[in-house]
Amino acid sequence: MTPAASSAFVPGRPGRAVIALGANLGDRRTTLEHAVQRIDREIGEVLARSRWHETAALVLPADRGGRHPPFLNGAILVRTALEPDQLLDRLQAIERRLGRDRAAEQKRWQPRIVDLDLIALEERVVDAPRLKVPHPEMHERDFVLEPMLEVWADWRHPLLGRTVPDLLAALR
């Protein structure tokens, strides 16, 4: 089997997904560790995990005067047979159980207790109203790419044709 064939996502058959995790409120590390445990139980086996990276919070231009606590970010590589919409539903259910209330969020990039994002699912491309995979801004975010480098460095972006190290180098 060729490397490309071995990484193809086949519905109903386990494939690899990268999930980015972040938190900048509360006990960030404990919340993220609980998220990893729940993902392992409810979504699929965690094959690899990055170390936790502390990064400055993104701030909307209108909020530049305000201060947001720094994020703790990481990434995990999971083996899952779930379809992308099922993965999204389960990630959001885990967020709710860990205390996130998306309905109460009024602005993009506001502080949050937990954020779980589906970044990549093999080389699959999803362009649906509620989910885009690969994550459409991943290649612009070092806080996604650096942890992803630790869990799946040779993943190739199906739209940009670049590996994680290539994307990170272009960002820098």
C-alpha positions as CSV (number, residue, x, y, z in Angstrom):
1,M,0.0,0.0,0.0
2,T,1.3,3.4,-0.9
3,P,1.6,6.2,1.8
4,A,-1.1,8.2,0.0
5,A,-3.5,5.2,0.0
6,S,-2.8,4.4,3.6
7,S,-3.9,8.0,4.7
8,A,-7.1,8.1,2.7
9,F,-10.2,8.6,4.8
10,V,-12.8,5.9,4.2
11,P,-16.2,6.5,5.9
12,G,-16.9,4.0,8.6
13,R,-13.2,2.9,8.7
14,P,-10.9,4.5,11.3
15,G,-8.9,7.4,10.1
16,R,-6.7,10.0,11.8
17,A,-7.9,13.4,12.9
18,V,-6.1,16.4,14.4
19,I,-7.9,18.2,17.2
20,A,-6.6,21.5,18.5
21,L,-7.3,22.3,22.2
22,G,-7.2,25.6,23.9
23,A,-8.3,27.3,27.1
24,N,-7.6,30.7,28.8
25,L,-10.0,30.7,31.7
26,G,-10.0,28.7,34.9
27,D,-7.6,25.8,35.6
28,R,-6.5,25.6,31.9
29,R,-4.3,22.5,32.2
30,T,-6.8,20.5,34.2
31,T,-9.6,21.4,31.8
32,L,-7.5,20.4,28.8
33,E,-6.4,17.1,30.4
34,H,-10.1,16.3,31.0
35,A,-10.9,17.1,27.4
36,V,-8.2,14.7,26.2
37,Q,-9.6,12.0,28.4
38,R,-13.1,12.5,27.1
39,I,-12.0,12.6,23.5
40,D,-10.1,9.3,24.0
41,R,-13.3,7.8,25.5
42,E,-15.9,9.3,23.2
43,I,-14.3,10.0,19.9
44,G,-11.4,7.7,19.4
45,E,-8.0,6.5,20.6
46,V,-5.5,9.3,21.2
47,L,-2.4,8.3,19.2
48,A,-0.2,11.3,20.0
49,R,-0.4,14.5,21.9
50,S,1.7,17.7,21.9
51,R,3.0,19.4,24.9
52,W,1.0,22.4,26.1
53,H,2.0,25.8,24.6
54,E,1.2,29.1,26.3
55,T,0.3,31.8,23.8
56,A,-1.1,35.3,23.8
57,A,-4.9,35.4,23.1
58,L,-6.1,36.7,19.7
59,V,-7.9,40.0,20.2
60,L,-10.4,41.6,17.8
61,P,-9.4,45.1,16.7
62,A,-12.3,46.6,18.6
63,D,-11.0,44.9,21.8
64,R,-7.4,46.0,21.5
65,G,-7.6,48.1,24.7
66,G,-8.7,45.1,26.7
67,R,-6.6,42.4,28.1
68,H,-7.3,38.7,27.7
69,P,-5.5,36.0,29.7
70,P,-3.0,33.9,27.7
71,F,-4.2,30.6,26.2
72,L,-2.8,27.1,26.8
73,N,-2.9,25.3,23.5
74,G,-2.1,21.9,22.2
75,A,-3.1,19.3,19.7
76,I,-3.9,15.6,19.7
77,L,-3.9,13.0,16.9
78,V,-6.9,10.7,17.2
79,R,-8.0,7.5,15.4
80,T,-11.7,7.8,14.7
81,A,-14.4,6.3,12.5
82,L,-16.7,9.2,13.0
83,E,-17.9,11.4,10.1
84,P,-16.9,15.1,10.4
85,D,-20.3,16.3,11.5
86,Q,-20.4,13.6,14.2
87,L,-17.0,14.6,15.3
88,L,-18.0,18.2,15.5
89,D,-21.2,17.3,17.5
90,R,-19.1,15.3,20.0
91,L,-16.4,17.9,20.4
92,Q,-19.1,20.5,21.1
93,A,-20.8,18.2,23.6
94,I,-17.5,17.7,25.4
95,E,-17.0,21.5,25.5
96,R,-20.5,21.9,27.1
97,R,-19.7,19.3,29.7
98,L,-16.5,21.1,30.5
99,G,-18.4,24.4,31.0
100,R,-18.4,26.2,27.7
101,D,-21.6,28.0,26.8
102,R,-21.4,28.9,23.1
103,A,-24.8,30.6,23.2
104,A,-23.5,33.1,25.7
105,E,-20.5,34.0,23.5
106,Q,-21.1,37.3,21.8
107,K,-17.7,37.9,20.1
108,R,-15.2,36.0,18.2
109,W,-12.0,35.2,20.1
110,Q,-13.3,36.0,23.5
111,P,-11.9,34.3,26.6
112,R,-13.2,30.7,27.0
113,I,-12.9,27.8,29.4
114,V,-12.2,25.4,26.5
115,D,-12.1,25.4,22.8
116,L,-11.9,22.1,20.7
117,D,-11.4,22.5,17.0
118,L,-11.3,19.8,14.3
119,I,-8.3,20.8,12.3
120,A,-7.7,18.0,9.8
121,L,-9.2,14.6,9.0
122,E,-6.7,12.7,6.9
123,E,-6.6,14.6,3.5
124,R,-10.4,15.0,3.5
125,V,-11.9,18.4,2.5
126,V,-15.2,19.4,4.0
127,D,-16.9,22.6,3.0
128,A,-20.2,22.8,4.8
129,P,-22.0,25.8,6.5
130,R,-21.2,24.6,10.0
131,L,-17.8,22.9,9.4
132,K,-14.8,23.4,7.2
133,V,-11.9,20.9,7.2
134,P,-9.1,21.5,7.0
135,H,-9.7,24.4,9.4
136,P,-9.7,27.5,7.1
137,E,-7.4,29.5,9.3
138,M,-5.0,26.8,10.5
139,H,-2.2,27.8,8.2
140,E,-2.2,31.3,9.7
141,R,-2.0,30.2,13.3
142,D,1.3,29.2,14.9
143,F,-0.6,28.1,18.0
144,V,-2.2,25.4,15.9
145,L,0.8,24.6,13.7
146,E,3.4,24.2,16.4
147,P,1.4,21.6,18.4
148,M,0.4,19.9,15.2
149,L,4.0,19.6,14.2
150,E,4.5,17.5,17.3
151,V,1.7,15.1,16.5
152,W,1.5,14.8,12.7
153,A,4.4,16.7,11.0
154,D,4.1,15.0,7.7
155,W,0.4,15.7,7.2
156,R,-0.1,17.5,3.9
157,H,-2.7,20.2,3.5
158,P,-5.1,18.9,0.8
159,L,-5.8,22.4,-0.6
160,L,-2.4,24.1,-0.2
161,G,-0.3,21.0,-0.9
162,R,2.1,21.8,2.0
163,T,3.2,19.9,5.0
164,V,3.0,21.3,8.6
165,P,6.7,22.3,8.6
166,D,6.2,24.1,5.3
167,L,3.1,25.9,6.6
168,L,4.9,26.9,9.8
169,A,8.0,28.2,7.8
170,A,5.7,30.3,5.5
171,L,4.0,31.8,8.6
172,R,7.3,32.8,10.2
